[in-house]
Amino acid sequence: MIMRITGTIIGYDPGGNKHHGLTKLVLDNGSIQEWTTETLDNAEQVIKIAQEQRSLVAVGVDTLTCWSTGKSGWRPADRWLRQKYREVQNSIVTPNFLCGSMSLNGMALLVSLRNQRPELFITETHPKVLLWFLERENTTMKIKKT
């Protein structure tokens, strides 16, 4: 079964001051209507923009939506990504190595959106891995960015 999503999906790549990446994808029955990216100053700006999206159906954030108590905090999904995408494996690190913005600001967005919209689909993302995958596959996918 193919899902034909209508609504807005946002992606957030938390960074330090003036390095908060936000992508907005607007879909109509699975067809891309708008795709924008911008870099914002702080997480508050990201939260405000996200909360203003009336048709928001999903959000993907580069943050820790789950933890692991194993060696160095390595999570099974991270290990799998490092194995599968060796070309960009250095962008996937143990949670014990991470800086604060990714874990704190990313989760701040998710908590604020979950409080506002309990039904919202939320997922964790690895933007650098996804970008590498999409760019590699772009010859067949023909992604057009506006």
Residue, then its C-alpha position, 0 to 999 in steps of 0.5 A: m500500500i502506497m501512502r500519499i501524504t498531504g501536509t507538512i513535514i519538517g526536519y531539524d538538525p540542531g546546531g550551536n548558535k546560528h547553526h540550527g538547520l530547518t527543512k520544510l517539505v509541503l506535500d499534496n497527495g504525495s506530490i512535493q509542492e514546496w521544499t525549503t531549507e534555512t539556518l536559524d539562530n536558535a532552537e526558539q526560532v525553530i520551535k516557533i516556526a514548527q508550532e505555526q505549521r497548521s498542516l504539520v503531519a510529521v517531524g524528523v529530528d537529529t536527536l536522541t529519541c531513545w537511549s542505550t545503557g550498553k558500552s559507550g551508550w552505542r544504540p543498535a540503530d546507530r551501529w547498523l547505520r555505521q555498518k550500512y553507510r560506511e562512507v559517512q559512518n564518521s557522522i554517526v557517533t556514540p551518544n557519549f560523544l555528542c554535544g549539547s545542542m543535538s540532544l537538548n535542543g532537538m528534544a526541546l522541539l519534540v517535547s513542545l510539539r508533542n505537548q501541542r499535537p499528541e497525534l504528530f508522527i515523530t521520528e529520529t533522523h540522521p540528516k547527514v546520512l540521509l543527505w548523502f543517500l539522497e545525493r547518491e540516489n539523485t540520478t534516479m530520484k530527480i529531487k528538485k529543491t526550491 
